[in-house]
């Protein structure tokens, strides 16, 4: 292994996506430094390869490229500028890669803030789910300066099956990701509504799933999420509150230009209702639980 290359990359946030991404880096011959607020998770990963760090700052001292895979803008702010944040330890010319789903205007402002410190930035939200992250087949929607790609691209390509370069400045990647989340959220809400109607009408849910997944009405989200409903498994691979946040970002982006999004608005309300009904941390397919008068499948 080329230890010089291996020591250049760090990853912060070993959740469902981040852990798979770190594993992909290992498979491609890199040994990433890692940090997670759950120190035991970072230590467990280090047994597979790489090095666990006690803070973002410690990680940054060892890395030319830092990949942040935390939940939102607030956590990214903390990673960079909080106590023992990595910005204070990064050197001019280092690259910060931001993989969270955030307001595009916030991402644009972050690039300018890091530029004042001499730090290069890539706006790089991700999609594809935990399984594709683990197999190195996820999609990355990125935007950044050519000099940032020149340093970081080998690591990005190691984690993503498809790396889209959408512009030479921050914002474009986040805008495309927000639009992707519009579709994802609406499709999950529509899939739940369709399955709920089938249950209300007494249609066998397994038969309905079989027919729809082989018909024109199918979607990737119906096929994936309604399988969770059939299994009565609401383990949060992507939680209800993720779409409360992400569809909120969709509506915020559109509101700024007074652009109407009637389907997104309705889907957002559905996820809000599911969240306040007590399903906030369940899998996003639990949005089906807002429909009255239906008997959901139970675990066998």
C-alpha positions, 0 to 999 in steps of 0.5 A: 500500500502507498502509505503516503496516499493512504495518509491524505484522506479523512472522513468525518461521520460514520453513519449509514452512508459514511461507514460505507464510504470509509469502507470503499476507501479502504478497498481502494487501497486508502487507509482513512483517518476517521472521526465520529461523535460516537468514539466506539464506532470510530474505534470499531472501524479502525480495526478494519483499516484506517485510524480513529481520531479523537476530534476533527482537529486531530483528523485534519492535522493528518489529512490533505482531503477531509470528507464530511458525511454528517446530517446537516448544515449545523453539524457541518458548522460544528465539524469545521468551526466548533470546539476542536473543529477541523478548519483550525487545523487545516493547511492552505490548499487542503480540501474540504468535501461536504456531502450533506444535503443543505441549502445551496445558498449556505453551501455557496457561503461556506465556500467563500468562508473557507476560501478566506482561510485558503481552504479549497471546497467541493460541494458534493451531496450524495445519493443511493442509500447505504447499500450503494455507499458500502459497495462504492456505487453511490452517486455524487453530485459535486461542484468545485474548483478544478484545483480542488478536484485535482487533489480530491478526485481519486478519493471521490472516485473511490467512493462513488460509482458515478461522480458528476461535476456540475460546475466550478463553484459551490451551489450546483451540487446542492441544487441538484441534490435538493431537486433529487430529494423533491422527487424522492420525497414525493415518490415515497409519499405517493407510494405510501398513499397507493399502498394505503388505498390498496389496504383500505380496499382489501387488496392483498398487499403482497399481490399489489406489490408484485403487480405494481413492481411489474407495471408502469406505475412502479418507481424505485421508491415504491419497490424499495420502501413498500418492501419495508411496509410488507415486512413491517420493518421500520428500522430507519435506513432513512428516517421520516425526519430526514424528509421533514428536513429535505423537503423543507429545503426544497420548499425554501429554495423554491420560495426564494424565487416564488416558484410553486411546488404543490406536490412537494408541499403536500408530501412535506405535510405528510412527513410532518404529520408522521413526525408529530404522530411519533414516527420521526425516527422510524424509516421514512416508509412509516409515512404510511402510518398517517392514513386512517382505517387501515391494517398494516402488515405485521411481522411474521 
